[in-house]
Amino acid sequence: MYMPNFLDGFDRLVVFDAETTGKPTPSAEFIRKQPFAWKAPGVVIEVGFVELLREGEIWRKGETWSSRVNPDGPVNPDAIKVHKIRPAELKNAPRFPTILPRVKDFVGDSPIVAHAYENERGFLDYEFARAKVIAWGESAYPDERYLCTQVLFAQLFPGATRSLTAMCDRLVIDSSERDGRHGALLDAEMTADALILLERQLKHGESGAPRSWAST
């Protein structure tokens, strides 16, 4: 995972979030043992991307993009309670292979920002493999391309609850819209807002934050 001093070398970041069926992604080992005709179930049902652009010493949000995704499979009722996306709303949505070129184009060569990045990375890896772009067990983007706001937040507030909502509340970012439902673009927007504040505070050593940016 990227160390945050890498920000000095980039002018563009991409913040990513996904909503899912709530079903766990099968492991590569499990998938390899399945019969040839077996089809891996979809997991991602919505993706959200936010562009962050450098302007001098600060970052601002740029273009955004989101899409629903047809998983060709059931959605866990508990997941529906969280994101409020019902299966009927996904029937006419594109399947992941259809939006994959847009995903790759939007990400480009930029570092990828995510909250609890290992989850979001896992969803991308799974759907890229299901689309036969990479092999099962491989990564769509290397670990060092990712920057995790959860890790950065922990450096400023050791021991604090590190969920996205808790982080935004602590940083005084309005998270009230998330009370009704979670959404990929909404969560990506909140993550982008949090990164802007975290980068500023950590870079300038505000709030007694440690100077080290190493992951935990």
N, C-alpha and C positions, 0 to 999 in steps of 0.2 A: 504494500500500500504506500502511496506517495507520502513523503514527508512534506509538511506544508511550506517549507522554504522554496519548494518548487514553484510556487505561485509567482515568484519574481521572474520566472522564465516563460510565462504564458500570458496570453491576452484573451483567452477564451476557455471557459469551463462549461460542462454540461451536467446539469442536475437531473437525476433519474429517480422515478418511483414507479412501482407496479402494484396493481390490485390483482388478487388471484382467486381461484376457485376455493381456496382454503384447504385443498388437498395437498399433502406433502409431495415433493418431487421424488420420484423413484430414483434410487441410486443407479449409477452406471453398471454396477455389478448385477443388480436385479434385472435391468433391461437387457443385458447381454445374454441372460439365461432364458429369456422369453422365446416362444416359437417365432418362426420367421414372419408369419402373418400377423403377429401381435402388433397393435398400434399403440404407441405411447399416448396417454391422455394429455390434453392441454391443461395448463395450469394458469397462465396469465390471461386475465380478462380485460385489463385496461393498462395502458402505459401513459406516462406523462413525462415530458422533457421541458426543461427551462434552460435557456442559454444565459450565461453570465459573461459580461464583457468588461474588460479593464478600461477605465478612463483615468489616466494619470495614476494616482495612488489609491483609487477606490474602484469598486466593482459595481456594476449595475445590471439589472435584468434586461435581457434582450428578447429574442424570439421564443415563443413557446409552441409546443405541439403535443397533442394527445390523441389517443384512439382507443375505442373499445376493441376487444378481440374475441372472436368466437372460439371457445376452447373445444368445441365438439364433445362436450362431456358435462356431467353434473356439477353444480355449484353447492358447496357445503352450506346448509341453512345458517350455521353460526357465522359464516363469512358474509352472507347476505345481510345479516343484522348489522355488520360493521360498515360495509360499503354501499348497501342498499341497491346493488345491481342485481336484477333478477334475470334468470335464464332467458326469459322471453325477449329481453332487451338485447340479447347477444346473438339471436338467430340470424340477423341480417348484417352483423358486424364482420369485418374482414378477418380471415384467419391469419395467424402470425406470419407465415411465409409471405403473405401478400404485403404486409407492412414492413417486413424486414429490410428491404432496400431503403425505405424512409428512415428507419431506425439507424442503420449504418451511416446514412448520409448526414443525419442530424448530429450524431456523435462525432463523426469524422476522426481527426487525430487528437481531439481534446481529452483532457483528464475527465473522469466521471465522478461526480459527487453524489453520495447517497447517505441516508441515515441508516445505521445498522447495515452497512454496505454488503456484508456477506450474504444476507438474505436476497437483496436486489441482484447481486452478481449471480447467485444461484439460479434465480428465475430466468435471467438472460441466457445463461449457459444452457439451461435445460431447453428453452425454446429454440435457441440457435441449433442445438443438436437435433431436436425433433424436426426442424426444418432441413436437416441434412447439410448444414453449412459447416459444422464441425462434428468431430466424432464424440460419442458419449464419453464423458469424463474429461473432455478438454474444456478450455475456457474461451469464451468469445473475445474477451479482453483480458490481458494479463493483470494479475493482482496489483502490480505497481501503477496501473492506470487509475486506480480508485483512491478517492479521498473520503473519509468517513466523518461526518459531523458528530456522530455519537462519541467517537474517540476524542475529537477536539473539545467537545463540551465537557467531557470528563476531566480534561486538564484544567479547565477553568473552575469547575465545581466538583471536586472529588467527592464521591459518595452520594451525589444527587441522583434522583431518578432520571434515567437517560432515555425515556420514551420521547418520541417526537413532540407530543403535546406538552410533556413536562419541560422539555428543553425550551420550547417556544414561550411557555408561561414564564420561565425563569429569565428569559431574554426580553420579556415584555413585547412579544410578537403576538398579535391577535390570532388566537386559534379557535375562536368561537364557532366558525363555520364547520370545523371538524367535529363539533359536538353532535351534529345531525347525521353526518356520514363521513367516511373517509373516501378520498378520491385520489387517483394517481397524479393528476395535474395539481390539485390543491396541495397535496403533500409535497410535491416537488417544489412548488412555489414557497411553501413554508420552510423547506430545507434550504432553498436558495437564500431566503431572508436571513435565516440563522447563520449560514456560512459567512455572509457579508459582515455580520456583527462579530462572529467568532474570530474571523481573520483580523479584523480591526483591533479587537481586544488582545488577542494573543500576540500580534505583531508588535504592538506598542506596550505590551506588558501591563495592560490595565487590569484592575480588580485583583492585583497580586498574582496574576497568572504566571505559571512557570514559562521560562524562555524555551524549554525543549518542546519540540513538536513530535517527538517519537510516539508511535502507536503504543497502546496499552494492551 
